[in-house]
Amino acid sequence: MAHRSIFPTEAGSIVNALRTQRNYTLALYADLPESLWLPADVPYLSHINPPLWELGHLAWFQEYFVLRLPIALIVGAQRELPPSLSVFADGLLNSNTVAHRDRWTNDYPTREQIFGYMAAVLERVCEVAEKNADCAAKNGIEDRNAAEETNFALVLAHELMHQEALAMTLAALDLPLPLVVPERTLFTGESTELAFVGGEILLGADNVAHNANAAQRFQFDNESPAMTVSVAPFTISSNPASRAEFEAFWQSAAYHDPRCWSDEGNAWRAQNSLKKLDKKLASYDARSDRNLAAVHVNYYEAEAFCRAHNRRLPTEAEWEFAATRSPEFWASVGHVWEWTASAFMPRPGFEVGVYQEYSAPWFGSHQVLRGGSFATHPLMKYPQYRNFYTKNRSDMFCGFRTCAIA
């Protein structure tokens, strides 16, 4: 129960997945207003990227990790990269070297050139996947090279994550989500309390190294190594907090009571006007149903809600314990990303992965969220996935659920 969806490993399924997801990516912005294709005309927001940059970056990432880095590693320790398929890609689309603010002001090629680069990279990546599989078959190798397999899974996962980021960008710009994005769903029943007796859990253990029934072979570096944790008995809500519950809190005196907020939360609240706070209550899809999960709620607000109701946020160990032990709990996951009480930290024995900038720079400054939202691809919805954002962020499709205080 609650195992991960299967990342493709065979060449045919890899190619099909990459092509299918690229079609979905492009469909997300099929109706983007013409003016927003020019990065300089996109309103600057610190938590989004210009759409044209973000699409081009997906291709740069695929090219780097599948077509360029593996060759550099074979050549030797100097890691000289072969040239990009495009003369503009490295200077414009590398997130590690192009400052966020500069993504609005740099000189860009035409949209057609960006799209042409995306198509060329995708075709070459698919060719490499098929060629590697043919070589393995001719040489009698049953399993593909583990590093190659990881890189293909990585670029697929990267695009899946950015698909949700693209949807978040549309919401941040007050644009409707396209019909290709799944609709939000109502809760199927009243929220109840789920009690767990606790015990030991091996965090991150649902992978092929620990569970022969789980076909997932890819995992992010921050999920490793698996770590045994002892979880005390706890009681957790069977549903995330609803829009109605959060709206009642926002309209109550408790929202303005400093005692309900941490020092960091009070500092955040002092810098945000009621007008900004009021906006978060308006569902981006204009639905009036109050029996939806509360969305666009930041960590400070979730924490204050808990204090006002004499509750608390779950730790990520408790959240994963419930997700891997209770079908009822797992069935309630996927409405919104759920804040936990746990800071995003490395596990003992952590080793940085091939995507060196994914986790390590953010340890200690971000908070863990679990579960996935309605806009999250099913491959990214598994109990061990550790999403992470800064506590002030509410532009994501994020909410929370609460635990009883023992």
JOFEN-V314201 format. One record per residue. N is the residue number from 1. SS is DSSP state (2 for helix, 1 for strand, 0 for the rest). D_FIRST is the distance of its C-alpha to the first C-alpha in whole Angstrom. Layout:
BEGIN
n=N ss=SS d_first=D_FIRST
n=N ss=SS d_first=D_FIRST
END
This chain:
BEGIN
n=1 ss=0 d_first=0
n=2 ss=0 d_first=4
n=3 ss=0 d_first=5
n=4 ss=0 d_first=9
n=5 ss=0 d_first=11
n=6 ss=0 d_first=14
n=7 ss=0 d_first=17
n=8 ss=0 d_first=20
n=9 ss=0 d_first=22
n=10 ss=0 d_first=24
n=11 ss=2 d_first=27
n=12 ss=2 d_first=27
n=13 ss=2 d_first=24
n=14 ss=2 d_first=25
n=15 ss=2 d_first=28
n=16 ss=2 d_first=27
n=17 ss=2 d_first=24
n=18 ss=2 d_first=27
n=19 ss=2 d_first=29
n=20 ss=2 d_first=27
n=21 ss=2 d_first=26
n=22 ss=2 d_first=30
n=23 ss=2 d_first=31
n=24 ss=2 d_first=28
n=25 ss=2 d_first=30
n=26 ss=2 d_first=33
n=27 ss=2 d_first=33
n=28 ss=2 d_first=32
n=29 ss=0 d_first=35
n=30 ss=0 d_first=37
n=31 ss=0 d_first=39
n=32 ss=0 d_first=39
n=33 ss=0 d_first=43
n=34 ss=2 d_first=45
n=35 ss=2 d_first=47
n=36 ss=2 d_first=43
n=37 ss=2 d_first=43
n=38 ss=0 d_first=46
n=39 ss=2 d_first=44
n=40 ss=2 d_first=48
n=41 ss=2 d_first=47
n=42 ss=0 d_first=44
n=43 ss=0 d_first=44
n=44 ss=0 d_first=43
n=45 ss=0 d_first=40
n=46 ss=0 d_first=39
n=47 ss=0 d_first=35
n=48 ss=0 d_first=35
n=49 ss=0 d_first=37
n=50 ss=0 d_first=39
n=51 ss=2 d_first=38
n=52 ss=2 d_first=40
n=53 ss=2 d_first=39
n=54 ss=2 d_first=35
n=55 ss=2 d_first=35
n=56 ss=2 d_first=38
n=57 ss=2 d_first=36
n=58 ss=2 d_first=33
n=59 ss=2 d_first=35
n=60 ss=2 d_first=36
n=61 ss=2 d_first=33
n=62 ss=2 d_first=32
n=63 ss=2 d_first=36
n=64 ss=2 d_first=36
n=65 ss=2 d_first=32
n=66 ss=2 d_first=33
n=67 ss=2 d_first=36
n=68 ss=2 d_first=38
n=69 ss=2 d_first=37
n=70 ss=2 d_first=36
n=71 ss=2 d_first=39
n=72 ss=2 d_first=41
n=73 ss=2 d_first=39
n=74 ss=2 d_first=40
n=75 ss=2 d_first=44
n=76 ss=0 d_first=44
n=77 ss=0 d_first=43
n=78 ss=0 d_first=45
n=79 ss=0 d_first=42
n=80 ss=0 d_first=45
n=81 ss=0 d_first=43
n=82 ss=0 d_first=44
n=83 ss=0 d_first=45
n=84 ss=0 d_first=43
n=85 ss=0 d_first=43
n=86 ss=0 d_first=45
n=87 ss=0 d_first=48
n=88 ss=0 d_first=46
n=89 ss=2 d_first=43
n=90 ss=2 d_first=43
n=91 ss=2 d_first=45
n=92 ss=2 d_first=44
n=93 ss=2 d_first=40
n=94 ss=0 d_first=39
n=95 ss=0 d_first=37
n=96 ss=0 d_first=38
n=97 ss=0 d_first=42
n=98 ss=0 d_first=42
n=99 ss=0 d_first=43
n=100 ss=0 d_first=41
n=101 ss=0 d_first=44
n=102 ss=2 d_first=46
n=103 ss=2 d_first=43
n=104 ss=2 d_first=45
n=105 ss=2 d_first=48
n=106 ss=0 d_first=48
n=107 ss=0 d_first=50
n=108 ss=0 d_first=48
n=109 ss=0 d_first=48
n=110 ss=0 d_first=48
n=111 ss=2 d_first=45
n=112 ss=2 d_first=45
n=113 ss=2 d_first=45
n=114 ss=2 d_first=42
n=115 ss=2 d_first=41
n=116 ss=2 d_first=42
n=117 ss=2 d_first=41
n=118 ss=2 d_first=37
n=119 ss=2 d_first=38
n=120 ss=2 d_first=40
n=121 ss=2 d_first=37
n=122 ss=2 d_first=34
n=123 ss=2 d_first=36
n=124 ss=2 d_first=37
n=125 ss=2 d_first=34
n=126 ss=2 d_first=33
n=127 ss=2 d_first=36
n=128 ss=2 d_first=35
n=129 ss=2 d_first=31
n=130 ss=2 d_first=33
n=131 ss=2 d_first=35
n=132 ss=2 d_first=33
n=133 ss=2 d_first=31
n=134 ss=2 d_first=35
n=135 ss=2 d_first=36
n=136 ss=2 d_first=33
n=137 ss=2 d_first=33
n=138 ss=2 d_first=37
n=139 ss=0 d_first=37
n=140 ss=0 d_first=35
n=141 ss=0 d_first=32
n=142 ss=0 d_first=28
n=143 ss=0 d_first=26
n=144 ss=0 d_first=28
n=145 ss=0 d_first=29
n=146 ss=2 d_first=26
n=147 ss=2 d_first=28
n=148 ss=2 d_first=29
n=149 ss=2 d_first=25
n=150 ss=2 d_first=24
n=151 ss=2 d_first=27
n=152 ss=2 d_first=26
n=153 ss=2 d_first=23
n=154 ss=2 d_first=24
n=155 ss=2 d_first=27
n=156 ss=2 d_first=24
n=157 ss=2 d_first=22
n=158 ss=2 d_first=25
n=159 ss=2 d_first=26
n=160 ss=2 d_first=23
n=161 ss=2 d_first=24
n=162 ss=2 d_first=27
n=163 ss=2 d_first=27
n=164 ss=2 d_first=25
n=165 ss=2 d_first=28
n=166 ss=2 d_first=31
n=167 ss=2 d_first=29
n=168 ss=2 d_first=30
n=169 ss=2 d_first=33
n=170 ss=2 d_first=34
n=171 ss=2 d_first=33
n=172 ss=2 d_first=35
n=173 ss=0 d_first=38
n=174 ss=0 d_first=38
n=175 ss=0 d_first=37
n=176 ss=0 d_first=35
n=177 ss=0 d_first=32
n=178 ss=0 d_first=32
n=179 ss=0 d_first=31
n=180 ss=0 d_first=28
n=181 ss=0 d_first=26
n=182 ss=0 d_first=24
n=183 ss=0 d_first=25
n=184 ss=0 d_first=24
n=185 ss=0 d_first=22
n=186 ss=0 d_first=23
n=187 ss=0 d_first=21
n=188 ss=0 d_first=20
n=189 ss=0 d_first=21
n=190 ss=0 d_first=23
n=191 ss=0 d_first=22
n=192 ss=0 d_first=21
n=193 ss=1 d_first=21
n=194 ss=1 d_first=17
n=195 ss=1 d_first=18
n=196 ss=1 d_first=17
n=197 ss=0 d_first=19
n=198 ss=0 d_first=18
n=199 ss=1 d_first=18
n=200 ss=1 d_first=17
n=201 ss=1 d_first=15
n=202 ss=1 d_first=15
n=203 ss=1 d_first=15
n=204 ss=0 d_first=15
n=205 ss=0 d_first=13
n=206 ss=0 d_first=10
n=207 ss=0 d_first=13
n=208 ss=0 d_first=15
n=209 ss=0 d_first=17
n=210 ss=0 d_first=15
n=211 ss=0 d_first=12
n=212 ss=0 d_first=13
n=213 ss=0 d_first=10
n=214 ss=0 d_first=10
n=215 ss=0 d_first=13
n=216 ss=0 d_first=14
n=217 ss=0 d_first=17
n=218 ss=0 d_first=18
n=219 ss=0 d_first=18
n=220 ss=0 d_first=21
n=221 ss=2 d_first=23
n=222 ss=2 d_first=22
n=223 ss=2 d_first=19
n=224 ss=0 d_first=21
n=225 ss=0 d_first=21
n=226 ss=0 d_first=18
n=227 ss=1 d_first=20
n=228 ss=1 d_first=19
n=229 ss=1 d_first=20
n=230 ss=1 d_first=21
n=231 ss=1 d_first=20
n=232 ss=0 d_first=22
n=233 ss=0 d_first=21
n=234 ss=1 d_first=21
n=235 ss=1 d_first=20
n=236 ss=1 d_first=19
n=237 ss=1 d_first=20
n=238 ss=0 d_first=17
n=239 ss=0 d_first=19
n=240 ss=0 d_first=20
n=241 ss=0 d_first=24
n=242 ss=1 d_first=26
n=243 ss=2 d_first=29
n=244 ss=2 d_first=31
n=245 ss=2 d_first=30
n=246 ss=2 d_first=31
n=247 ss=2 d_first=34
n=248 ss=2 d_first=35
n=249 ss=2 d_first=35
n=250 ss=2 d_first=37
n=251 ss=0 d_first=40
n=252 ss=0 d_first=40
n=253 ss=2 d_first=42
n=254 ss=2 d_first=39
n=255 ss=2 d_first=39
n=256 ss=2 d_first=42
n=257 ss=0 d_first=42
n=258 ss=2 d_first=42
n=259 ss=2 d_first=41
n=260 ss=2 d_first=37
n=261 ss=0 d_first=37
n=262 ss=0 d_first=37
n=263 ss=2 d_first=40
n=264 ss=2 d_first=38
n=265 ss=2 d_first=37
n=266 ss=2 d_first=41
n=267 ss=2 d_first=42
n=268 ss=2 d_first=40
n=269 ss=2 d_first=41
n=270 ss=2 d_first=44
n=271 ss=0 d_first=44
n=272 ss=0 d_first=42
n=273 ss=0 d_first=44
n=274 ss=2 d_first=43
n=275 ss=2 d_first=44
n=276 ss=2 d_first=41
n=277 ss=2 d_first=39
n=278 ss=2 d_first=40
n=279 ss=2 d_first=38
n=280 ss=2 d_first=35
n=281 ss=2 d_first=35
n=282 ss=0 d_first=36
n=283 ss=0 d_first=32
n=284 ss=0 d_first=33
n=285 ss=0 d_first=32
n=286 ss=0 d_first=35
n=287 ss=0 d_first=33
n=288 ss=0 d_first=34
n=289 ss=0 d_first=31
n=290 ss=0 d_first=31
n=291 ss=0 d_first=27
n=292 ss=0 d_first=25
n=293 ss=1 d_first=24
n=294 ss=0 d_first=27
n=295 ss=0 d_first=27
n=296 ss=0 d_first=29
n=297 ss=0 d_first=29
n=298 ss=0 d_first=30
n=299 ss=2 d_first=29
n=300 ss=2 d_first=32
n=301 ss=2 d_first=32
n=302 ss=2 d_first=29
n=303 ss=2 d_first=30
n=304 ss=2 d_first=33
n=305 ss=2 d_first=31
n=306 ss=2 d_first=30
n=307 ss=2 d_first=33
n=308 ss=2 d_first=35
n=309 ss=0 d_first=32
n=310 ss=0 d_first=32
n=311 ss=1 d_first=28
n=312 ss=1 d_first=27
n=313 ss=1 d_first=24
n=314 ss=0 d_first=21
n=315 ss=0 d_first=21
n=316 ss=2 d_first=18
n=317 ss=2 d_first=17
n=318 ss=2 d_first=17
n=319 ss=2 d_first=15
n=320 ss=2 d_first=12
n=321 ss=2 d_first=12
n=322 ss=2 d_first=12
n=323 ss=2 d_first=9
n=324 ss=2 d_first=7
n=325 ss=2 d_first=8
n=326 ss=0 d_first=8
n=327 ss=2 d_first=7
n=328 ss=2 d_first=11
n=329 ss=2 d_first=11
n=330 ss=2 d_first=9
n=331 ss=2 d_first=11
n=332 ss=0 d_first=14
n=333 ss=0 d_first=14
n=334 ss=0 d_first=16
n=335 ss=0 d_first=19
n=336 ss=0 d_first=21
n=337 ss=1 d_first=20
n=338 ss=1 d_first=20
n=339 ss=1 d_first=23
n=340 ss=1 d_first=22
n=341 ss=1 d_first=25
n=342 ss=1 d_first=24
n=343 ss=1 d_first=27
n=344 ss=0 d_first=26
n=345 ss=0 d_first=27
n=346 ss=0 d_first=26
n=347 ss=0 d_first=24
n=348 ss=0 d_first=27
n=349 ss=0 d_first=28
n=350 ss=0 d_first=27
n=351 ss=0 d_first=28
n=352 ss=0 d_first=29
n=353 ss=0 d_first=28
n=354 ss=0 d_first=30
n=355 ss=0 d_first=29
n=356 ss=0 d_first=31
n=357 ss=0 d_first=32
n=358 ss=0 d_first=28
n=359 ss=0 d_first=27
n=360 ss=2 d_first=30
n=361 ss=2 d_first=33
n=362 ss=2 d_first=31
n=363 ss=0 d_first=30
n=364 ss=0 d_first=31
n=365 ss=0 d_first=32
n=366 ss=0 d_first=29
n=367 ss=1 d_first=26
n=368 ss=1 d_first=23
n=369 ss=1 d_first=21
n=370 ss=1 d_first=17
n=371 ss=0 d_first=15
n=372 ss=0 d_first=17
n=373 ss=0 d_first=19
n=374 ss=0 d_first=20
n=375 ss=0 d_first=22
n=376 ss=0 d_first=20
n=377 ss=0 d_first=19
n=378 ss=2 d_first=15
n=379 ss=2 d_first=15
n=380 ss=2 d_first=16
n=381 ss=0 d_first=13
n=382 ss=0 d_first=11
n=383 ss=0 d_first=10
n=384 ss=0 d_first=13
n=385 ss=0 d_first=15
n=386 ss=0 d_first=19
n=387 ss=1 d_first=21
n=388 ss=1 d_first=24
n=389 ss=1 d_first=28
n=390 ss=0 d_first=31
n=391 ss=0 d_first=31
n=392 ss=0 d_first=34
n=393 ss=0 d_first=32
n=394 ss=0 d_first=31
n=395 ss=0 d_first=31
n=396 ss=0 d_first=28
n=397 ss=0 d_first=25
n=398 ss=1 d_first=24
n=399 ss=1 d_first=24
n=400 ss=0 d_first=23
n=401 ss=0 d_first=21
n=402 ss=1 d_first=23
n=403 ss=1 d_first=23
n=404 ss=1 d_first=25
n=405 ss=0 d_first=28
n=406 ss=0 d_first=28
END
